Amino acid sequence: MRDTVTLKGVVLSASPVGDYDKRLVILTGARGKITAFAHGVRRTKSALIAAANPFVFADFALREGRDAYSLVQADVIDYMSELPAAYPGVFYGMYFLEFASYYGREGLEAGQTVNLLYVALKALAREKMPAGLVRAVFELRLMSLNGEFAVPGEDALPDAEAREAAAFCAGAPLRKLFSLSVGEKTAEVLSKYAERMVRRTTDRPFRSLEILKELGSP
């Protein structure tokens, strides 16, 4: 029997396989984005039924196979159970997972991204910041972590307060990142700038973002 490895991470997506299994995509700090199969998890008595879902942060005990892992156990850190109740926060959260998945690669350390996802989802659930501003902060910081965003100059972002906010998104300590406080006009400018940057640096549309737009959310 193969040895198990324990990896801290977050479930990015979960899809049914066969009658009782699920295919999970998990972003882990140590090994990046991996695929894991949760066998029998759709049975009502499965001990892993609640852990094999998007948004779940856990220490995952996994058995490594030739092409994928098998989920053995999960020591859950946070189910993010408050997020679905915070409409439209859950839809923003789905986008955050999808955007993080875009940058995730197997074998590419992703501890900072996992931590960023955690504080961003908590910020959505608290609802102390407008969801559209949380989204902009998350987008700019994630692009910065992946080397695709630098603090803009005046030509790229003429609004001085928005430039200062963008610099904050790129370099603020993670614990302070979602304490950004700006006026409504600056938030709008920053959000539009972040949206332009996402379109410029990515090569495909995001389904969850399209749903947000259909719902009329910024």
N, C-alpha and C positions, 0 to 999 in steps of 0.2 A: 504493500500500500504506500502511495506517495505521501510524503510529509505535507503538513499544512503550513501555510504562511498567513500571518495576520496583518492586514493592511487597513489603515484608517482612510476613509473616503466617504463619498456621497453617491447615491444612486441617481444617475442622470436619466435613465429610461428603463422601462420594464415592459416586455411584450410576451404574450402567451405562446407557449410551444407545446404542441400535443394536447393531451387532456388535462395534465396536472402540473406541468413545468412552466417556468418563466426564463426568458433570456434577459439578463440584466447588463446594462452598460454602467460601469462604476468608474468614477474618477478617483484615483487613489493618490495620496501624497507621494509615496515611494516609487510606484511603478506606472504612474500616468493612467491613461484610459484603458480599461480592460473589459473583456467580455466574460461574464460568469453565468453558469446555468444553475438555477435553483430548482432542484428536482423535487417533485411532489409538493411544491409550495402552494399550489392552488387547492390542495385538499384542506378541508375545514379544520382539521386537527393539526395541521403543520405548525411547528414551533416558529417557523420563519415567515409565516403568512403576512405579518405586519411589517416586517423588515424589508421585504422584497418589493418595494414601491419607490417611485421617484420622490426626491427630497429627503430621504432618510440618510442621516449621517450616522456612521457606526464604525466600530472596529470589526472588519469582516474576516472571519477565518475561512480560508479558501484552499482547495486542493488543486494544484496546477496540473493541467492536462496538456496534450500536444498542441491544441489550437485555442483552448479556452480554459477557464477555471470552473470548478464546481463549488458552490457555496455550501459550507459545512455548518457555520454558526455565525451569528451576528450579535455583538454587544452594542446595542443601540445607544447613541449619544443624544440624538434628537430626532423625533419624527417630523418636526416642523408642522405639527398638527394644527397650530393656530393659523397657518397660512391659508388653507381653503376657505376659512370663514372671513378672510379679509379681502372680499371682492373689490377691485379686480386684481388684488395682489397675487392670487394663484396663477393668473395668466401671465403677469410679469415674471413670476417665478419660473414658469415653464420656459419662457424666453431666456432667462438667465441660464438655466440648465442647458438649453440648446446652444447658446452662444459659447458657454464654457466647453461644450462637447466639440464645437468647431475647432477650437485650439488644442484640444486634448490629443495626445499621441501615446501609444503604448511605449513604455520605457522612458518617457520624458517626465521627469519629476514635476509634480503639480501641487505641492503642498501649499504654495501661496494662493493658487487658484481655489483650492478647497476651502481655505480660510476666508478668502474673499467671498465666495458663494455663501458661506455661513453667515457672515455679518450682513451681507446684502439682503438675504432672505429674512433675517431678523428685523432689519430696517423696514422691509415691506410689511411685515406682520405688526410692527409697532404703530405704523401709520402716522408717525410724527413728521415725516417728510413726505411731500407729494410723490406719488409713485413714479411719475414721469421724471422727477429729479433724481430719485434713487436709481432709475434706469440709466440716466446719463452718467452719473458718478460711476456706476458699475461698468458701463461700457468703456469709459475712458481709462479706468484703472486696469481693466483686463487687457485692453490693447496695449497699455504701457508695459504691463508684465511680459507681454509677448513681443516687445520691441517694435510695435507698429504705431506708437503714439508718442510724440514729444510735445513739450509745452509750446503752443503756437506763438508766432510773432504777431505784430500788429497787422500785417498784411493779410494773414490767414483769419484772424479774429480781432476786428477793430475795437470791439467793446472791451475797455480796460478791466472792468469788474468781472466780466466773463473770462478773460484771460487769467486773471488771478484765481478764479474758481477752478479753471482747467489745471492750473499749476498745482492747486491743492489736491485735486483728484489724482494727479500723477505721483505726488510725493508725500502726502500726509500719512502719518502712522495709521495702521489699519483700524485701531481702536477709536480713532477720531474721524475716520473717513466719512461716515454718514451723520456727522454733526454739522456738515456744511449748511450755512444759513445765508441765503441770498434772496433778493427780491424777486417778485413774479416775472418781471421783464428779463432780468439776468438769467433766471432759471430757464426761460423760454429760449433765449439766445444760446445758452450752453447746451440745451437739449437738441436744438437744431444742428449745432456744430457736431455734437457726438453722433447724431444720426448720419450726417454727411461723411464723417470719418468711418463709420461702420460700412456704409455703402462703398467707400473707396478702398477699404482694406480687405473686404471679403468677396468671395467669388460666387456666392449663391444666396438666394433668399432664405429667410427663416420662417417656417410655417407658423410658429407661435407668434411671431411678430405680425404676420398677416392677420391672424385672428384678433390680435389687439387692435389693429387698425379697423377691422370690421366692426369691432365693438365701440369704436370712436374714442379709444384711449390714446393719450399722447405718447 
